[in-house]
Amino acid sequence: MDGVEIPVDEYILVDDEEGLYPSDSDFSAKNRVNCGFVIGPIVSRDIHGLSNEEKEERKSK
């Protein structure tokens, strides 16, 4: 799944099991133990350099 982007509120499908985050207890032990998933934000480059007020304004749209 390297490079796969999944929105925060969507389930991850691994070996026909669904979970909301890495090591979610909804996964079997096989898919939880030694889990290699990493969660990180995807930041749009067009917001770099904006003030906090401008960022908050964009969030509300």
All heavy atoms as TSV, in Angstrom:
chain	resi	resn	atom	element	x	y	z
A	1	MET	N	N	0.829	-1.197	0.000
A	1	MET	CA	C	0.000	0.000	0.000
A	1	MET	C	C	0.869	1.255	0.000
A	1	MET	O	O	0.379	2.331	0.286
A	1	MET	CB	C	-0.937	0.002	1.192
A	1	MET	CG	C	-2.009	-1.068	1.146
A	1	MET	SD	S	-3.210	-0.928	2.493
A	1	MET	CE	C	-4.063	0.557	2.036
A	2	ASP	N	N	2.138	1.131	-0.289
A	2	ASP	CA	C	3.056	2.261	-0.268
A	2	ASP	C	C	2.541	3.396	-1.148
A	2	ASP	O	O	2.216	3.193	-2.308
A	2	ASP	CB	C	4.438	1.821	-0.746
A	2	ASP	CG	C	5.486	2.890	-0.562
A	2	ASP	OD1	O	5.309	3.748	0.318
A	2	ASP	OD2	O	6.484	2.854	-1.301
A	3	GLY	N	N	2.414	4.569	-0.562
A	3	GLY	CA	C	1.973	5.745	-1.306
A	3	GLY	C	C	0.467	5.918	-1.413
A	3	GLY	O	O	-0.009	6.873	-1.991
A	4	VAL	N	N	-0.308	4.993	-0.856
A	4	VAL	CA	C	-1.766	5.075	-0.924
A	4	VAL	C	C	-2.247	6.184	0.009
A	4	VAL	O	O	-1.813	6.269	1.154
A	4	VAL	CB	C	-2.418	3.729	-0.544
A	4	VAL	CG1	C	-3.919	3.856	-0.446
A	4	VAL	CG2	C	-2.025	2.662	-1.538
A	5	GLU	N	N	-3.123	7.032	-0.492
A	5	GLU	CA	C	-3.687	8.113	0.316
A	5	GLU	C	C	-5.140	7.783	0.631
A	5	GLU	O	O	-5.924	7.499	-0.265
A	5	GLU	CB	C	-3.610	9.435	-0.440
A	5	GLU	CG	C	-2.193	9.869	-0.734
A	5	GLU	CD	C	-2.122	11.125	-1.582
A	5	GLU	OE1	O	-3.176	11.718	-1.889
A	5	GLU	OE2	O	-1.006	11.499	-1.956
A	6	ILE	N	N	-5.468	7.802	1.916
A	6	ILE	CA	C	-6.826	7.490	2.370
A	6	ILE	C	C	-7.276	8.611	3.292
A	6	ILE	O	O	-6.579	8.930	4.256
A	6	ILE	CB	C	-6.861	6.139	3.120
A	6	ILE	CG1	C	-6.369	5.020	2.201
A	6	ILE	CG2	C	-8.268	5.851	3.633
A	6	ILE	CD1	C	-6.174	3.698	2.896
A	7	PRO	N	N	-8.448	9.215	3.024
A	7	PRO	CA	C	-8.949	10.266	3.929
A	7	PRO	C	C	-9.076	9.750	5.364
A	7	PRO	O	O	-9.303	8.556	5.595
A	7	PRO	CB	C	-10.322	10.602	3.349
A	7	PRO	CG	C	-10.234	10.227	1.904
A	7	PRO	CD	C	-9.336	9.011	1.879
A	8	VAL	N	N	-8.920	10.655	6.305
A	8	VAL	CA	C	-8.895	10.307	7.731
A	8	VAL	C	C	-10.127	9.530	8.171
A	8	VAL	O	O	-10.035	8.618	8.981
A	8	VAL	CB	C	-8.753	11.587	8.585
A	8	VAL	CG1	C	-8.902	11.292	10.056
A	8	VAL	CG2	C	-7.416	12.249	8.311
A	9	ASP	N	N	-11.295	9.847	7.661
A	9	ASP	CA	C	-12.527	9.216	8.140
A	9	ASP	C	C	-12.950	7.996	7.316
A	9	ASP	O	O	-14.052	7.513	7.461
A	9	ASP	CB	C	-13.655	10.243	8.190
A	9	ASP	CG	C	-13.922	10.897	6.838
A	9	ASP	OD1	O	-13.076	10.756	5.933
A	9	ASP	OD2	O	-14.952	11.565	6.703
A	10	GLU	N	N	-12.055	7.473	6.480
A	10	GLU	CA	C	-12.380	6.283	5.688
A	10	GLU	C	C	-11.619	5.076	6.205
A	10	GLU	O	O	-10.540	5.193	6.781
A	10	GLU	CB	C	-12.057	6.520	4.211
A	10	GLU	CG	C	-13.032	7.474	3.559
A	10	GLU	CD	C	-12.880	7.523	2.058
A	10	GLU	OE1	O	-12.260	6.616	1.476
A	10	GLU	OE2	O	-13.383	8.491	1.472
A	11	TYR	N	N	-12.197	3.910	5.993
A	11	TYR	CA	C	-11.586	2.678	6.462
A	11	TYR	C	C	-10.430	2.256	5.563
A	11	TYR	O	O	-10.441	2.485	4.367
A	11	TYR	CB	C	-12.621	1.548	6.516
A	11	TYR	CG	C	-13.507	1.633	7.721
A	11	TYR	CD1	C	-14.662	2.396	7.712
A	11	TYR	CD2	C	-13.178	0.952	8.876
A	11	TYR	CE1	C	-15.469	2.484	8.828
A	11	TYR	CE2	C	-13.970	1.023	10.008
A	11	TYR	CZ	C	-15.118	1.787	9.973
A	11	TYR	OH	O	-15.903	1.869	11.083
A	12	ILE	N	N	-9.444	1.610	6.178
A	12	ILE	CA	C	-8.318	1.011	5.482
A	12	ILE	C	C	-8.681	-0.456	5.288
A	12	ILE	O	O	-9.112	-1.126	6.234
A	12	ILE	CB	C	-7.033	1.102	6.346
A	12	ILE	CG1	C	-6.733	2.545	6.707
A	12	ILE	CG2	C	-5.867	0.443	5.633
A	12	ILE	CD1	C	-5.724	2.676	7.854
A	13	LEU	N	N	-8.522	-0.975	4.095
A	13	LEU	CA	C	-8.827	-2.376	3.812
A	13	LEU	C	C	-7.517	-3.140	3.687
A	13	LEU	O	O	-6.688	-2.839	2.826
A	13	LEU	CB	C	-9.645	-2.504	2.526
A	13	LEU	CG	C	-10.067	-3.906	2.131
A	13	LEU	CD1	C	-11.000	-4.492	3.192
A	13	LEU	CD2	C	-10.750	-3.893	0.779
A	14	VAL	N	N	-7.325	-4.130	4.569
A	14	VAL	CA	C	-6.125	-4.971	4.561
A	14	VAL	C	C	-6.563	-6.422	4.687
A	14	VAL	O	O	-7.212	-6.792	5.673
A	14	VAL	CB	C	-5.178	-4.610	5.737
A	14	VAL	CG1	C	-3.965	-5.515	5.734
A	14	VAL	CG2	C	-4.770	-3.154	5.679
A	15	ASP	N	N	-6.239	-7.231	3.720
A	15	ASP	CA	C	-6.591	-8.660	3.757
A	15	ASP	C	C	-8.066	-8.875	4.103
A	15	ASP	O	O	-8.407	-9.684	4.965
A	15	ASP	CB	C	-5.717	-9.406	4.769
A	15	ASP	CG	C	-4.239	-9.381	4.409
A	15	ASP	OD1	O	-3.919	-9.253	3.209
A	15	ASP	OD2	O	-3.410	-9.484	5.329
A	16	ASP	N	N	-8.941	-8.140	3.451
A	16	ASP	CA	C	-10.399	-8.225	3.666
A	16	ASP	C	C	-10.835	-7.828	5.067
A	16	ASP	O	O	-11.910	-8.200	5.534
A	16	ASP	CB	C	-10.927	-9.622	3.334
A	16	ASP	CG	C	-10.783	-9.947	1.858
A	16	ASP	OD1	O	-10.971	-9.024	1.028
A	16	ASP	OD2	O	-10.476	-11.110	1.518
A	17	GLU	N	N	-9.998	-7.100	5.795
A	17	GLU	CA	C	-10.358	-6.556	7.107
A	17	GLU	C	C	-10.325	-5.041	7.016
A	17	GLU	O	O	-9.504	-4.476	6.307
A	17	GLU	CB	C	-9.358	-7.011	8.176
A	17	GLU	CG	C	-9.325	-8.499	8.389
A	17	GLU	CD	C	-8.288	-8.902	9.434
A	17	GLU	OE1	O	-7.657	-8.019	10.025
A	17	GLU	OE2	O	-8.117	-10.090	9.643
A	18	GLU	N	N	-11.231	-4.382	7.741
A	18	GLU	CA	C	-11.287	-2.923	7.726
A	18	GLU	C	C	-10.941	-2.347	9.092
A	18	GLU	O	O	-11.329	-2.885	10.120
A	18	GLU	CB	C	-12.692	-2.438	7.347
A	18	GLU	CG	C	-13.075	-2.736	5.929
A	18	GLU	CD	C	-14.429	-2.167	5.588
A	18	GLU	OE1	O	-15.314	-2.085	6.461
A	18	GLU	OE2	O	-14.612	-1.795	4.415
A	19	GLY	N	N	-10.213	-1.232	9.066
A	19	GLY	CA	C	-9.884	-0.503	10.280
A	19	GLY	C	C	-9.755	0.969	9.954
A	19	GLY	O	O	-9.570	1.344	8.795
A	20	LEU	N	N	-9.871	1.825	10.962
A	20	LEU	CA	C	-9.799	3.266	10.735
A	20	LEU	C	C	-8.387	3.824	10.863
A	20	LEU	O	O	-8.125	4.937	10.432
A	20	LEU	CB	C	-10.721	4.009	11.703
A	20	LEU	CG	C	-12.194	3.986	11.325
A	20	LEU	CD1	C	-13.030	4.622	12.427
A	20	LEU	CD2	C	-12.425	4.716	10.018
A	21	TYR	N	N	-7.485	3.086	11.466
A	21	TYR	CA	C	-6.127	3.576	11.680
A	21	TYR	C	C	-5.207	2.366	11.859
A	21	TYR	O	O	-5.669	1.252	12.126
A	21	TYR	CB	C	-6.059	4.487	12.909
A	21	TYR	CG	C	-6.657	3.885	14.151
A	21	TYR	CD1	C	-5.899	3.100	15.001
A	21	TYR	CD2	C	-7.998	4.081	14.459
A	21	TYR	CE1	C	-6.448	2.530	16.127
A	21	TYR	CE2	C	-8.565	3.512	15.588
A	21	TYR	CZ	C	-7.777	2.739	16.415
A	21	TYR	OH	O	-8.322	2.162	17.533
A	22	PRO	N	N	-3.896	2.585	11.707
A	22	PRO	CA	C	-2.963	1.482	11.917
A	22	PRO	C	C	-3.133	0.880	13.310
A	22	PRO	O	O	-3.395	1.579	14.279
A	22	PRO	CB	C	-1.590	2.152	11.793
A	22	PRO	CG	C	-1.845	3.344	10.940
A	22	PRO	CD	C	-3.225	3.815	11.307
A	23	SER	N	N	-3.036	-0.389	13.406
A	23	SER	CA	C	-3.169	-1.142	14.659
A	23	SER	C	C	-4.553	-1.033	15.290
A	23	SER	O	O	-4.726	-1.260	16.484
A	23	SER	CB	C	-2.096	-0.717	15.672
A	23	SER	OG	O	-0.822	-0.971	15.137
A	24	ASP	N	N	-5.573	-0.674	14.502
A	24	ASP	CA	C	-6.959	-0.625	14.978
A	24	ASP	C	C	-7.336	-2.015	15.499
A	24	ASP	O	O	-7.001	-3.030	14.889
A	24	ASP	CB	C	-7.870	-0.227	13.812
A	24	ASP	CG	C	-9.311	0.023	14.207
A	24	ASP	OD1	O	-9.773	-0.528	15.222
A	24	ASP	OD2	O	-9.993	0.776	13.493
A	25	SER	N	N	-8.005	-2.079	16.623
A	25	SER	CA	C	-8.388	-3.372	17.215
A	25	SER	C	C	-9.401	-4.132	16.359
A	25	SER	O	O	-9.652	-5.303	16.616
A	25	SER	CB	C	-8.930	-3.168	18.630
A	25	SER	OG	O	-10.097	-2.375	18.591
A	26	ASP	N	N	-9.954	-3.474	15.338
A	26	ASP	CA	C	-10.839	-4.182	14.413
A	26	ASP	C	C	-10.056	-5.133	13.503
A	26	ASP	O	O	-10.623	-6.051	12.925
A	26	ASP	CB	C	-11.629	-3.203	13.547
A	26	ASP	CG	C	-12.707	-2.476	14.329
A	26	ASP	OD1	O	-13.065	-2.944	15.428
A	26	ASP	OD2	O	-13.197	-1.446	13.842
A	27	PHE	N	N	-8.741	-4.902	13.349
A	27	PHE	CA	C	-7.907	-5.813	12.581
A	27	PHE	C	C	-7.588	-7.040	13.430
A	27	PHE	O	O	-7.495	-6.957	14.652
A	27	PHE	CB	C	-6.576	-5.145	12.186
A	27	PHE	CG	C	-6.700	-4.094	11.121
A	27	PHE	CD1	C	-6.209	-2.812	11.343
A	27	PHE	CD2	C	-7.271	-4.365	9.895
A	27	PHE	CE1	C	-6.295	-1.832	10.373
A	27	PHE	CE2	C	-7.358	-3.391	8.915
A	27	PHE	CZ	C	-6.873	-2.128	9.155
A	28	SER	N	N	-7.370	-8.164	12.764
A	28	SER	CA	C	-6.927	-9.363	13.487
A	28	SER	C	C	-5.500	-9.133	13.967
A	28	SER	O	O	-4.800	-8.225	13.513
A	28	SER	CB	C	-6.965	-10.576	12.551
A	28	SER	OG	O	-6.017	-10.405	11.503
A	29	ALA	N	N	-5.058	-9.977	14.876
A	29	ALA	CA	C	-3.699	-9.860	15.398
A	29	ALA	C	C	-2.682	-9.929	14.265
A	29	ALA	O	O	-1.669	-9.237	14.280
A	29	ALA	CB	C	-3.432	-10.951	16.421
A	30	LYS	N	N	-2.962	-10.727	13.260
A	30	LYS	CA	C	-2.058	-10.873	12.114
A	30	LYS	C	C	-1.776	-9.515	11.448
A	30	LYS	O	O	-0.667	-9.252	11.001
A	30	LYS	CB	C	-2.681	-11.837	11.100
A	30	LYS	CG	C	-1.909	-11.995	9.816
A	30	LYS	CD	C	-2.637	-12.918	8.859
A	30	LYS	CE	C	-3.442	-12.048	7.919
A	30	LYS	NZ	N	-3.992	-12.755	6.784
A	31	ASN	N	N	-2.779	-8.649	11.399
A	31	ASN	CA	C	-2.632	-7.348	10.746
A	31	ASN	C	C	-2.359	-6.209	11.726
A	31	ASN	O	O	-2.167	-5.072	11.304
A	31	ASN	CB	C	-3.864	-7.029	9.901
A	31	ASN	CG	C	-3.921	-7.878	8.661
A	31	ASN	OD1	O	-2.902	-8.115	8.025
A	31	ASN	ND2	N	-5.095	-8.360	8.313
A	32	ARG	N	N	-2.348	-6.501	13.021
A	32	ARG	CA	C	-2.064	-5.472	14.044
A	32	ARG	C	C	-0.640	-5.557	14.569
A	32	ARG	O	O	0.045	-4.563	14.696
A	32	ARG	CB	C	-3.021	-5.622	15.228
A	32	ARG	CG	C	-4.205	-4.751	15.192
A	32	ARG	CD	C	-4.950	-4.673	16.518
A	32	ARG	NE	N	-4.743	-5.722	17.493
A	32	ARG	CZ	C	-5.522	-6.784	17.629
A	32	ARG	NH1	N	-6.554	-6.956	16.852
A	32	ARG	NH2	N	-5.270	-7.666	18.560
A	33	VAL	N	N	-0.217	-6.757	14.891
A	33	VAL	CA	C	1.100	-6.962	15.487
A	33	VAL	C	C	2.169	-6.656	14.436
A	33	VAL	O	O	2.089	-7.088	13.301
A	33	VAL	CB	C	1.246	-8.407	16.004
A	33	VAL	CG1	C	2.630	-8.647	16.562
A	33	VAL	CG2	C	0.170	-8.700	17.039
A	34	ASN	N	N	3.156	-5.881	14.842
A	34	ASN	CA	C	4.238	-5.468	13.944
A	34	ASN	C	C	3.728	-4.716	12.719
A	34	ASN	O	O	4.286	-4.812	11.636
A	34	ASN	CB	C	5.091	-6.662	13.518
A	34	ASN	CG	C	5.777	-7.323	14.670
A	34	ASN	OD1	O	6.268	-6.642	15.572
A	34	ASN	ND2	N	5.799	-8.644	14.684
A	35	CYS	N	N	2.668	-3.971	12.904
A	35	CYS	CA	C	2.071	-3.178	11.835
A	35	CYS	C	C	3.103	-2.166	11.321
A	35	CYS	O	O	3.792	-1.519	12.095
A	35	CYS	CB	C	0.840	-2.433	12.364
A	35	CYS	SG	S	0.112	-1.316	11.171
A	36	GLY	N	N	3.186	-2.006	10.030
A	36	GLY	CA	C	4.145	-1.074	9.440
A	36	GLY	C	C	3.512	0.183	8.891
A	36	GLY	O	O	4.182	0.993	8.256
A	37	PHE	N	N	2.208	0.355	9.111
A	37	PHE	CA	C	1.521	1.550	8.609
A	37	PHE	C	C	2.020	2.810	9.304
A	37	PHE	O	O	2.341	2.795	10.483
A	37	PHE	CB	C	0.007	1.475	8.862
A	37	PHE	CG	C	-0.748	0.681	7.835
A	37	PHE	CD1	C	-1.392	-0.478	8.197
A	37	PHE	CD2	C	-0.826	1.106	6.522
A	37	PHE	CE1	C	-2.104	-1.199	7.266
A	37	PHE	CE2	C	-1.535	0.387	5.587
A	37	PHE	CZ	C	-2.171	-0.783	5.957
A	38	VAL	N	N	2.047	3.880	8.568
A	38	VAL	CA	C	2.413	5.176	9.106
A	38	VAL	C	C	1.369	6.176	8.646
A	38	VAL	O	O	0.968	6.177	7.488
A	38	VAL	CB	C	3.801	5.620	8.593
A	38	VAL	CG1	C	4.140	7.002	9.094
A	38	VAL	CG2	C	4.858	4.629	9.004
A	39	ILE	N	N	0.901	7.015	9.568
A	39	ILE	CA	C	-0.062	8.054	9.221
A	39	ILE	C	C	0.666	9.383	9.186
A	39	ILE	O	O	1.466	9.689	10.068
A	39	ILE	CB	C	-1.192	8.137	10.268
A	39	ILE	CG1	C	-2.040	6.874	10.224
A	39	ILE	CG2	C	-2.070	9.356	10.015
A	39	ILE	CD1	C	-3.150	6.862	11.247
A	40	GLY	N	N	0.391	10.146	8.166
A	40	GLY	CA	C	0.981	11.472	8.059
A	40	GLY	C	C	0.058	12.389	7.297
A	40	GLY	O	O	-0.739	11.941	6.475
A	41	PRO	N	N	0.135	13.664	7.580
A	41	PRO	CA	C	-0.747	14.612	6.891
A	41	PRO	C	C	-0.289	14.860	5.466
A	41	PRO	O	O	0.894	14.735	5.134
A	41	PRO	CB	C	-0.596	15.887	7.724
A	41	PRO	CG	C	0.797	15.798	8.247
A	41	PRO	CD	C	1.030	14.340	8.514
A	42	ILE	N	N	-1.240	15.179	4.633
A	42	ILE	CA	C	-0.944	15.636	3.283
A	42	ILE	C	C	-1.248	17.121	3.291
A	42	ILE	O	O	-2.381	17.531	3.499
A	42	ILE	CB	C	-1.798	14.904	2.236
A	42	ILE	CG1	C	-1.499	13.413	2.279
A	42	ILE	CG2	C	-1.546	15.478	0.852
A	42	ILE	CD1	C	-2.378	12.583	1.395
A	43	VAL	N	N	-0.215	17.916	3.108
A	43	VAL	CA	C	-0.367	19.362	3.199
A	43	VAL	C	C	-0.264	19.955	1.802
A	43	VAL	O	O	0.691	19.692	1.076
A	43	VAL	CB	C	0.721	19.976	4.107
A	43	VAL	CG1	C	0.587	21.479	4.191
A	43	VAL	CG2	C	0.652	19.355	5.494
A	44	SER	N	N	-1.244	20.737	1.463
A	44	SER	CA	C	-1.248	21.409	0.170
A	44	SER	C	C	-0.157	22.473	0.153
A	44	SER	O	O	-0.060	23.294	1.066
A	44	SER	CB	C	-2.612	22.057	-0.070
A	44	SER	OG	O	-2.580	22.798	-1.255
A	45	ARG	N	N	0.671	22.475	-0.869
A	45	ARG	CA	C	1.780	23.423	-0.952
A	45	ARG	C	C	1.294	24.868	-1.055
A	45	ARG	O	O	2.030	25.787	-0.724
A	45	ARG	CB	C	2.674	23.094	-2.130
A	45	ARG	CG	C	3.401	21.780	-1.955
A	45	ARG	CD	C	4.555	21.684	-2.950
A	45	ARG	NE	N	5.246	20.430	-2.826
A	45	ARG	CZ	C	6.235	20.210	-1.964
A	45	ARG	NH1	N	6.629	21.148	-1.157
A	45	ARG	NH2	N	6.824	19.033	-1.911
A	46	ASP	N	N	0.069	25.083	-1.499
A	46	ASP	CA	C	-0.399	26.461	-1.666
A	46	ASP	C	C	-0.741	27.152	-0.349
A	46	ASP	O	O	-1.021	28.332	-0.330
A	46	ASP	CB	C	-1.571	26.551	-2.637
A	46	ASP	CG	C	-2.819	25.858	-2.145
A	46	ASP	OD1	O	-2.753	25.087	-1.190
A	46	ASP	OD2	O	-3.873	26.098	-2.748
A	47	ILE	N	N	-0.686	26.419	0.791
A	47	ILE	CA	C	-0.959	27.080	2.069
A	47	ILE	C	C	0.312	27.503	2.802
A	47	ILE	O	O	0.250	28.222	3.775
A	47	ILE	CB	C	-1.835	26.226	3.018
A	47	ILE	CG1	C	-1.091	24.987	3.481
A	47	ILE	CG2	C	-3.146	25.884	2.373
A	47	ILE	CD1	C	-1.760	24.319	4.650
A	48	HIS	N	N	1.460	27.027	2.329
A	48	HIS	CA	C	2.720	27.444	2.952
A	48	HIS	C	C	2.872	28.950	2.815
A	48	HIS	O	O	2.629	29.531	1.773
A	48	HIS	CB	C	3.918	26.737	2.306
A	48	HIS	CG	C	4.001	25.292	2.653
A	48	HIS	ND1	N	4.380	24.853	3.894
A	48	HIS	CD2	C	3.733	24.184	1.933
A	48	HIS	CE1	C	4.360	23.534	3.921
A	48	HIS	NE2	N	3.961	23.104	2.739
A	49	GLY	N	N	3.251	29.604	3.874
A	49	GLY	CA	C	3.450	31.046	3.841
A	49	GLY	C	C	2.215	31.858	4.180
A	49	GLY	O	O	2.292	33.072	4.297
A	50	LEU	N	N	1.051	31.206	4.341
A	50	LEU	CA	C	-0.158	31.930	4.713
A	50	LEU	C	C	-0.161	32.176	6.224
A	50	LEU	O	O	0.376	31.385	6.998
A	50	LEU	CB	C	-1.413	31.136	4.342
A	50	LEU	CG	C	-1.670	30.887	2.860
A	50	LEU	CD1	C	-2.937	30.057	2.699
A	50	LEU	CD2	C	-1.772	32.174	2.080
A	51	SER	N	N	-0.795	33.240	6.631
A	51	SER	CA	C	-0.948	33.501	8.060
A	51	SER	C	C	-1.964	32.516	8.644
A	51	SER	O	O	-2.727	31.889	7.913
A	51	SER	CB	C	-1.442	34.929	8.288
A	51	SER	OG	O	-2.782	35.060	7.833
A	52	ASN	N	N	-1.983	32.401	9.958
A	52	ASN	CA	C	-2.954	31.516	10.620
A	52	ASN	C	C	-4.386	31.919	10.284
A	52	ASN	O	O	-5.251	31.068	10.114
A	52	ASN	CB	C	-2.737	31.507	12.131
A	52	ASN	CG	C	-1.509	30.733	12.516
A	52	ASN	OD1	O	-1.049	29.876	11.768
A	52	ASN	ND2	N	-0.966	31.026	13.685
A	53	GLU	N	N	-4.634	33.218	10.193
A	53	GLU	CA	C	-5.981	33.706	9.866
A	53	GLU	C	C	-6.387	33.250	8.464
A	53	GLU	O	O	-7.511	32.815	8.236
A	53	GLU	CB	C	-6.052	35.235	9.958
A	53	GLU	CG	C	-5.903	35.787	11.364
A	53	GLU	CD	C	-4.458	35.830	11.849
A	53	GLU	OE1	O	-3.510	35.854	11.015
A	53	GLU	OE2	O	-4.257	35.825	13.079
A	54	GLU	N	N	-5.457	33.348	7.514
A	54	GLU	CA	C	-5.762	32.927	6.142
A	54	GLU	C	C	-5.996	31.420	6.071
A	54	GLU	O	O	-6.886	30.960	5.351
A	54	GLU	CB	C	-4.624	33.328	5.198
A	54	GLU	CG	C	-4.514	34.825	4.971
A	54	GLU	CD	C	-3.249	35.205	4.232
A	54	GLU	OE1	O	-2.153	34.733	4.629
A	54	GLU	OE2	O	-3.344	35.976	3.260
A	55	LYS	N	N	-5.235	30.666	6.843
A	55	LYS	CA	C	-5.431	29.201	6.878
A	55	LYS	C	C	-6.793	28.854	7.452
A	55	LYS	O	O	-7.509	28.004	6.924
A	55	LYS	CB	C	-4.325	28.539	7.704
A	55	LYS	CG	C	-2.965	28.581	7.032
A	55	LYS	CD	C	-1.905	28.003	7.943
A	55	LYS	CE	C	-0.524	28.159	7.346
A	55	LYS	NZ	N	0.537	27.711	8.254
A	56	GLU	N	N	-7.182	29.520	8.550
A	56	GLU	CA	C	-8.497	29.260	9.155
A	56	GLU	C	C	-9.613	29.632	8.199
A	56	GLU	O	O	-10.636	28.955	8.122
A	56	GLU	CB	C	-8.639	30.027	10.475
A	56	GLU	CG	C	-7.797	29.476	11.600
A	56	GLU	CD	C	-8.119	28.030	11.920
A	56	GLU	OE1	O	-9.316	27.656	11.922
A	56	GLU	OE2	O	-7.173	27.277	12.178
A	57	GLU	N	N	-9.437	30.718	7.456
A	57	GLU	CA	C	-10.449	31.134	6.489
A	57	GLU	C	C	-10.629	30.065	5.416
A	57	GLU	O	O	-11.744	29.743	5.030
A	57	GLU	CB	C	-10.016	32.460	5.842
A	57	GLU	CG	C	-11.052	33.014	4.878
A	57	GLU	CD	C	-10.604	34.345	4.270
A	57	GLU	OE1	O	-10.083	35.194	5.023
A	57	GLU	OE2	O	-10.752	34.490	3.045
A	58	ARG	N	N	-9.551	29.484	4.950
A	58	ARG	CA	C	-9.629	28.416	3.933
A	58	ARG	C	C	-10.305	27.173	4.484
A	58	ARG	O	O	-11.001	26.485	3.762
A	58	ARG	CB	C	-8.253	28.082	3.407
A	58	ARG	CG	C	-7.720	29.137	2.488
A	58	ARG	CD	C	-6.473	28.658	1.811
A	58	ARG	NE	N	-5.970	29.685	0.937
A	58	ARG	CZ	C	-5.251	29.451	-0.141
A	58	ARG	NH1	N	-4.963	28.217	-0.460
A	58	ARG	NH2	N	-4.826	30.431	-0.887
A	59	LYS	N	N	-10.067	26.851	5.756
A	59	LYS	CA	C	-10.690	25.680	6.371
A	59	LYS	C	C	-12.201	25.797	6.393
A	59	LYS	O	O	-12.914	24.812	6.260
A	59	LYS	CB	C	-10.202	25.496	7.810
A	59	LYS	CG	C	-8.845	24.901	7.936
A	59	LYS	CD	C	-8.554	24.697	9.420
A	59	LYS	CE	C	-7.122	24.362	9.693
A	59	LYS	NZ	N	-6.871	24.232	11.138
A	60	SER	N	N	-12.701	26.998	6.597
A	60	SER	CA	C	-14.149	27.191	6.745
A	60	SER	C	C	-14.899	27.174	5.421
A	60	SER	O	O	-16.113	27.227	5.412
A	60	SER	CB	C	-14.427	28.494	7.487
A	60	SER	OG	O	-13.965	29.608	6.740
A	61	LYS	N	N	-14.201	27.096	4.318
A	61	LYS	CA	C	-14.862	27.071	2.996
A	61	LYS	C	C	-15.272	25.697	2.588
A	61	LYS	O	O	-14.780	24.721	2.959
A	61	LYS	CB	C	-13.942	27.663	1.932
A	61	LYS	CG	C	-13.781	29.149	2.090
A	61	LYS	CD	C	-12.907	29.698	1.012
A	61	LYS	CE	C	-12.741	31.192	1.193
A	61	LYS	NZ	N	-11.964	31.801	0.143
